[in-house]
Every structure is written in C-alpha cells, then in structure tokens.
Amino acid sequence: METAATCSDGLNLSKLDLRPNCRDFGVVPANDGLLDTLLSREWGATGGALWRGKLGVPPTPGVFRTAGERIGHYRIEEEIGRGGSSVVYRAHRCDGSYDQKVALKVIHPVPELRERARLERNILGRLSHRAIIQIMDGGETDAGEIWLATELVAGTHIDEFCAERQLTWQERIRLMLEVCDAVAHAHAVDVVHRDIKPDNIIVSEIGHVKLVDFGISTISSADLPHEREVALTLGFASPEQLTGQPVTSASDIYQIGRVVEEVLSFVDLPRHAARNLAAICAKATKQSPAKRYQSVLDLRDDLLRVLDVRPSRAFPWSLGRRMQFFALKTWRSIAAFGTCALFGAACAYVFTYWSSSGA
C-alpha cells in the first residue's frame, strides 16, 4: 500500500513521487496547510462545481429533452453531460445553412443561473485561443432557459490521457504549458476561469489541449455584485474561494499548481525534476495569493526551466544546488570535451613518439 512521506521541512510528497529523494529536499520550503487539500482527502473531488451563497444547493433539473428536439437552429442528438445548473447535449445545426456539430448547453431557468449564463456567454465571446473552447451561438428557449452552443470537443480529460498513454514527465509538462498559454490569454482579457481542474482540460487524440467549462468564470475588472455567489470544486478550489474572499487570477494559478500535482502524481521523475516541480507546486499553491506566482507566464517559465534542466525561480537555490543543475545540463558537453581532450593528448603523444623514433 502506498504511504505518503514527509520531508524534514514538512513538505508532503504524496502527490509527486519524490519519496526516494526525501533526504535531498531540505532546500525546498514547506507548503502551507490547505483547507481544500483536507476536504479533498475526506470527500474527494466532486464531478462538478458546488454552489455557495444564496443558491444553497444545486437547483432542480430543468426540462428533460430527448433526441430530435430542436433548440434554436440546433437539433439534439443525445445528452452528453448533466450538472446542478445545466444539461449539455450533442447537437447539429439543422436550419440548412451549413453542417455543424456542437455542444449545446442548456441552463436551468433559475434567476441567478440566468445571470450567470449570460455572463458565461459574454466571457466566451471575449476569448479567441486555440486551446480554449469557442462559442458558436446562443439564445433563450420558450421555457426561459438560456442556451449556448460551443464547439464540440472530442478527447479525454488530461489526467486520464496522461495515464492511458503512459506519457513521460516531459510530455505531461508540455501539456501543462498549453494550459498555461490558454489561461494567460484569458487573464489578458480580464477573465478568471475559477474552476481549472482535470475534468475541464480536454486533450484531443493528437495531443492538443482545450480548456472548457467557463460556467463559473468571471471578469476581474467588472463590478459584479452577484459574483459573491460563486461555485467551487473541492480539491481544486483555492483557499480564498473556500473562505469566500475575493477571487483573482491568483486563484487560477493555485489551481494550475494543483493540476500539475495531479498529472505528475507518482510519475518516475529524475531527481532534478522532482526538486524543481515540488518547489513550483509549493509556490503556486501558497495559502496567501500574494506569495504565489505573479502571473501564469511566470509559472509557465518555471515549467520550461524544468524541461531545460535549469533551477526554477520558485525558490532561491543555493550555489551548490545551482552547480548541480548546471552539471546535469552540461555533463554531455563536458564529457564530450574531456573525450576530445584525451583523444588529442593521445594523438600528440603518438605523434611525438613517432617523430622521436624516426629521428
């Protein structure tokens, strides 16, 4: 049975498989005790977000629809997802304009959810990135349900994709770089996702990431009083979400750190990568938002440093540790240079010996 190990500095190593390197880990700062980590251990991550505030519990499901029914320009084929606030159908455009498959999300006719659905539609309209789901259309049914049609994303949740394909640690990090690119684009247009988790990151068959479900996202620069009533996912919610504090882009950074932990759980990591990644996750998931990375691009840069066998900026590494990273990165060059030097010396010796013998 697997057991969690803890180094002398208090950092829990149950996520990243760093247990063999525990003695070498004293330079990495202890991570804060996080309420959502405790919650996820007790209950596990939920399949969807849990509503807080005056919504109380998930509202009663809306109208049940069957294959063949029409909503706007689209005809339903089958149900592909259901949550507390909406139902998602696979559908196709049926007005004769052109052939198109979509994911049709129908939000239950609850006043608070209607406002939330309109905001989601506006947020998706702001976003234009290859790694973010795109909105196609939107409207309202006769029953008062807000609906939106988005591109139909085929693929697998990122954690399942990594496990099924048995991806290397480098391949997993490259997927997370795509996630960082998508979130950085959202932040550039003042959008905070607020529910970044493996279930909301889809990887296509050819290995490209798509960030989906902006159902509880918000616009950071807008004054939205109803945004106090938010949702969260246990195990991935930031401390400020759990305590009802203002949520900023730092919350997305926290959640990306948690996803990095998830996709690299118990993966065979070389020691340098283990140290680096643990330091990165520790910084990204700090209790205080101010102590996390200042931007997603800073986090992305540190992940690139892991791939490049360089010390991350997540921690002020000692000179000795930096020299270790340098040696690991350059050992092939050093070995090649040494080999060439020895070969040159041998050739010089042979030439000198041959010259003296000839004389």
matplotlib code that plots the C-alpha trace (Angstrom):
import matplotlib.pyplot as plt

x = [0.0, 1.3, 2.0, 2.7, 6.1, 7.0, 10.5, 12.1, 10.8, 7.2, 6.5, 4.2, 5.4, 2.3, 1.5, 4.8, 6.6, 9.7, 9.9, 13.4, 14.8, 13.4, 16.8, 17.9, 14.8, 15.7, 16.2, 12.5, 10.2, 7.3, 3.9, 1.0, -1.6, -4.5, -8.1, -9.1, -6.5, -8.0, -11.5, -10.4, -8.9, -12.1, -14.6, -12.6, -13.0, -16.6, -17.7, -18.7, -18.7, -20.6, -22.6, -22.0, -24.1, -27.8, -28.2, -27.6, -27.8, -27.9, -31.3, -33.9, -33.0, -34.7, -36.8, -35.7, -35.2, -34.9, -33.1, -34.7, -36.0, -34.9, -33.4, -32.7, -31.0, -29.9, -31.4, -30.5, -28.8, -28.0, -27.2, -23.5, -23.4, -25.5, -24.8, -26.6, -27.0, -27.3, -27.5, -25.2, -26.3, -24.6, -26.5, -26.2, -27.3, -30.5, -31.5, -29.8, -27.2, -24.3, -23.4, -22.0, -21.8, -21.9, -22.1, -25.4, -25.5, -29.0, -29.0, -31.9, -34.4, -33.3, -32.9, -29.4, -28.3, -29.8, -27.5, -24.6, -25.3, -25.4, -22.0, -20.6, -21.8, -20.1, -16.9, -16.7, -17.2, -14.1, -11.9, -10.1, -7.4, -6.7, -6.6, -9.9, -13.4, -15.1, -18.7, -20.8, -24.3, -26.7, -30.3, -33.2, -35.9, -39.7, -39.3, -36.9, -33.8, -30.6, -28.6, -25.3, -23.7, -20.0, -17.6, -17.8, -14.5, -13.6, -10.9, -10.0, -9.5, -5.9, -5.2, -6.8, -5.0, -1.6, -2.4, -3.8, -0.9, 1.7, 3.2, 6.7, 7.1, 8.4, 5.2, 3.0, 4.8, 4.4, 0.6, 0.6, 2.5, -0.5, -2.8, -0.7, -0.9, -4.7, -5.1, -2.6, -4.8, -7.9, -6.1, -5.0, -8.7, -9.6, -11.2, -10.6, -11.7, -12.0, -12.6, -9.4, -9.2, -8.5, -12.2, -12.1, -9.0, -9.6, -6.8, -7.5, -6.4, -3.5, -2.4, -3.6, -5.2, -8.6, -9.8, -13.5, -16.4, -16.3, -19.6, -18.3, -15.7, -15.8, -14.5, -11.9, -12.2, -16.0, -18.1, -20.4, -22.3, -23.9, -20.4, -20.3, -22.4, -19.8, -19.1, -16.1, -14.7, -13.4, -9.8, -9.0, -10.7, -8.2, -8.2, -9.8, -12.7, -13.3, -13.3, -15.4, -12.7, -12.3, -11.0, -8.4, -6.1, -4.0, -6.8, -6.2, -2.5, -3.3, -5.5, -2.9, -0.4, -2.9, -3.4, 0.4, 0.5, -2.3, -0.9, 2.6, 1.5, 3.7, 5.5, 9.1, 10.9, 14.7, 15.9, 16.5, 12.9, 11.4, 13.1, 12.1, 8.5, 7.9, 9.2, 7.0, 3.9, 4.7, 4.9, 1.8, -0.4, 0.7, -2.1, -1.6, -2.3, 0.4, 3.0, 2.1, 3.5, 2.7, 1.4, 0.7, 3.5, 5.9, 4.7, 5.0, 8.6, 9.5, 7.9, 10.1, 13.1, 12.3, 12.4, 15.6, 17.3, 17.6, 16.8, 13.3, 12.7, 10.3, 13.0, 16.4, 18.5, 21.9, 25.1, 25.7, 22.3, 22.7, 26.0, 24.3, 21.7, 24.5, 26.4, 23.3, 22.6, 26.1, 27.5, 27.3, 29.2, 31.8, 32.1, 32.5, 35.1, 37.0, 36.9, 38.2, 40.9, 42.1, 42.0, 44.0, 46.5, 46.8, 47.3, 50.0, 51.8, 51.8, 53.0, 55.8, 56.8, 56.7, 58.7, 61.4, 61.6, 62.0, 64.8]
y = [0.0, 3.5, 5.8, 9.5, 10.6, 14.0, 15.5, 17.3, 20.7, 19.5, 19.3, 16.4, 14.2, 12.1, 13.8, 13.9, 10.6, 12.1, 9.8, 8.3, 11.8, 12.9, 13.5, 15.8, 18.0, 20.3, 23.3, 23.4, 25.5, 23.8, 24.4, 25.8, 23.6, 23.9, 23.5, 22.3, 19.5, 18.3, 18.4, 16.5, 13.8, 13.4, 13.6, 13.5, 16.0, 16.4, 15.8, 19.4, 22.7, 23.1, 26.3, 28.5, 31.5, 32.1, 29.4, 26.9, 23.6, 22.8, 23.8, 21.3, 20.0, 21.7, 20.3, 16.8, 16.7, 13.7, 13.2, 15.0, 18.0, 21.4, 24.4, 27.4, 26.3, 23.0, 19.6, 17.4, 14.1, 12.9, 14.0, 14.1, 15.8, 16.9, 19.0, 21.0, 24.0, 22.8, 19.9, 19.5, 17.8, 16.8, 18.6, 19.5, 22.6, 21.9, 25.2, 24.2, 26.9, 24.5, 21.3, 21.7, 19.6, 21.5, 21.0, 22.6, 23.7, 24.5, 26.3, 25.7, 28.6, 29.9, 33.7, 33.6, 31.0, 33.0, 35.9, 33.6, 32.1, 35.5, 36.3, 33.0, 33.8, 37.2, 35.7, 33.1, 35.9, 37.6, 34.6, 33.5, 31.0, 27.6, 26.0, 27.5, 26.3, 28.6, 29.8, 29.5, 30.7, 31.4, 32.2, 31.5, 28.8, 29.4, 28.0, 30.7, 28.6, 30.3, 28.2, 28.4, 26.4, 25.8, 23.7, 20.0, 19.0, 15.3, 14.0, 12.8, 14.5, 15.4, 13.1, 10.2, 11.0, 11.0, 7.7, 5.9, 7.0, 6.5, 9.9, 10.8, 13.6, 15.8, 15.2, 15.9, 19.2, 20.2, 19.7, 21.9, 24.6, 24.6, 25.0, 28.0, 29.6, 29.3, 30.7, 33.5, 34.5, 34.6, 36.7, 39.1, 39.9, 40.1, 36.6, 34.4, 30.8, 29.8, 26.1, 24.8, 21.0, 17.9, 17.5, 20.9, 20.2, 18.0, 16.6, 15.6, 12.4, 14.2, 15.6, 19.2, 20.8, 22.5, 24.4, 24.1, 25.0, 28.7, 28.3, 30.0, 32.3, 36.0, 39.3, 40.6, 44.2, 44.3, 45.2, 42.3, 42.2, 38.8, 37.3, 36.8, 33.8, 31.5, 27.9, 25.7, 22.2, 20.5, 19.5, 22.3, 25.4, 28.0, 29.0, 32.3, 30.5, 28.3, 31.2, 33.5, 36.0, 38.0, 35.7, 37.0, 35.4, 34.1, 31.5, 30.2, 30.0, 27.9, 25.6, 25.1, 24.1, 21.5, 20.1, 19.9, 17.8, 15.6, 14.9, 14.2, 12.1, 9.0, 9.5, 8.4, 11.7, 12.3, 14.0, 17.4, 17.5, 16.3, 19.1, 21.7, 20.6, 20.3, 23.9, 25.1, 23.4, 24.7, 28.3, 28.0, 26.7, 29.0, 29.9, 33.6, 34.7, 37.4, 34.6, 32.7, 33.4, 36.9, 35.7, 32.4, 33.3, 33.2, 29.8, 28.7, 30.0, 27.8, 24.8, 25.4, 25.6, 22.1, 20.8, 22.7, 21.3, 24.7, 25.7, 27.2, 30.7, 29.2, 29.1, 30.8, 27.7, 27.6, 27.9, 24.2, 23.2, 25.6, 23.9, 20.5, 21.7, 23.1, 19.9, 17.8, 20.1, 20.2, 16.8, 15.6, 18.6, 18.2, 14.5, 15.2, 17.9, 15.6, 12.8, 15.1, 16.4, 12.9, 11.9, 15.0, 14.3, 10.7, 11.8, 14.3, 11.6, 9.2, 11.9, 12.9, 9.3, 8.6, 11.7, 10.8, 7.2, 8.3, 10.7]
z = [0.0, -0.9, 2.0, 2.0, 3.0, 4.6, 4.5, 7.4, 6.1, 6.3, 2.5, 1.8, -1.0, -1.5, -4.8, -6.7, -6.5, -4.8, -1.8, -2.7, -2.8, 0.5, 2.2, -0.5, -0.2, 2.7, 0.4, -0.6, 1.6, 3.3, 1.7, 3.7, 5.2, 2.7, 3.7, 0.3, 0.4, 3.6, 2.1, -1.0, 1.2, 3.1, 0.2, -3.0, -5.9, -7.0, -10.5, -10.8, -9.0, -5.7, -5.4, -2.4, -1.2, -1.6, -4.2, -1.4, -3.1, -6.8, -8.3, -9.5, -13.0, -15.9, -18.7, -19.9, -23.6, -26.0, -29.3, -32.2, -30.2, -31.6, -29.7, -31.8, -35.0, -33.5, -33.2, -30.2, -30.8, -27.3, -23.7, -23.0, -19.6, -16.7, -13.6, -11.0, -13.2, -16.7, -19.2, -22.2, -25.4, -28.6, -31.4, -35.0, -36.9, -38.8, -40.5, -43.7, -43.6, -43.1, -41.4, -37.9, -34.7, -31.4, -27.7, -26.7, -23.0, -21.6, -18.3, -15.8, -15.6, -12.2, -11.9, -10.5, -13.1, -15.9, -15.0, -14.6, -18.1, -19.7, -18.2, -19.4, -22.9, -22.8, -21.4, -24.1, -26.7, -25.4, -25.8, -29.0, -28.5, -30.0, -26.5, -25.3, -26.3, -28.7, -28.6, -31.8, -30.9, -28.0, -27.2, -24.9, -25.1, -24.7, -21.2, -20.2, -20.4, -21.6, -24.0, -25.7, -28.5, -28.3, -30.4, -29.7, -28.2, -28.6, -26.3, -22.8, -19.5, -19.1, -16.2, -17.9, -21.2, -19.4, -17.7, -20.7, -23.0, -20.2, -21.1, -19.9, -17.3, -20.1, -22.2, -19.3, -18.6, -22.3, -22.0, -18.9, -20.9, -23.3, -20.3, -19.1, -22.6, -22.6, -19.1, -19.8, -22.8, -20.6, -18.0, -20.7, -21.4, -17.6, -17.5, -14.4, -15.0, -11.3, -12.0, -13.5, -12.9, -14.9, -15.8, -17.5, -19.5, -22.6, -24.7, -28.3, -29.9, -31.5, -28.1, -28.1, -25.0, -24.8, -21.7, -21.3, -19.0, -18.2, -16.2, -13.0, -14.7, -14.0, -15.4, -12.9, -13.9, -13.7, -10.7, -10.4, -7.1, -7.7, -8.1, -4.4, -5.0, -6.7, -7.1, -6.4, -6.8, -3.6, -4.0, -6.6, -5.1, -3.8, -0.1, -1.0, -2.8, 0.2, 2.7, 0.5, -0.2, -3.4, -6.2, -8.7, -11.3, -8.4, -7.8, -11.4, -10.6, -7.5, -9.5, -12.2, -9.5, -8.2, -11.7, -12.2, -9.0, -10.3, -13.7, -12.3, -9.4, -8.9, -12.2, -12.4, -12.1, -12.2, -9.0, -10.6, -12.0, -8.7, -6.7, -9.3, -9.7, -5.9, -5.5, -8.3, -6.9, -3.4, -4.7, -7.0, -4.1, -1.3, 1.2, 0.5, -3.1, -2.8, -2.2, -5.4, -8.9, -10.0, -13.3, -15.2, -17.6, -14.6, -13.7, -17.4, -17.5, -14.4, -16.1, -19.1, -16.8, -15.6, -19.2, -19.8, -16.6, -15.0, -11.5, -11.2, -9.8, -7.3, -4.6, -4.0, -4.7, -3.0, -5.1, -4.6, -5.9, -8.9, -9.7, -9.6, -12.2, -14.3, -14.2, -15.1, -18.0, -19.4, -18.5, -22.0, -23.3, -20.5, -21.3, -25.0, -24.3, -22.0, -24.5, -27.3, -24.9, -24.1, -27.7, -28.7, -26.0, -27.1, -30.7, -29.6, -27.7, -30.6, -33.0, -30.6, -30.1, -33.8, -34.6, -32.0, -33.2, -36.8, -35.8]

ax = plt.figure().add_subplot(projection="3d")
ax.plot(x, y, z, "-o")
ax.set_aspect("equal")
plt.show()
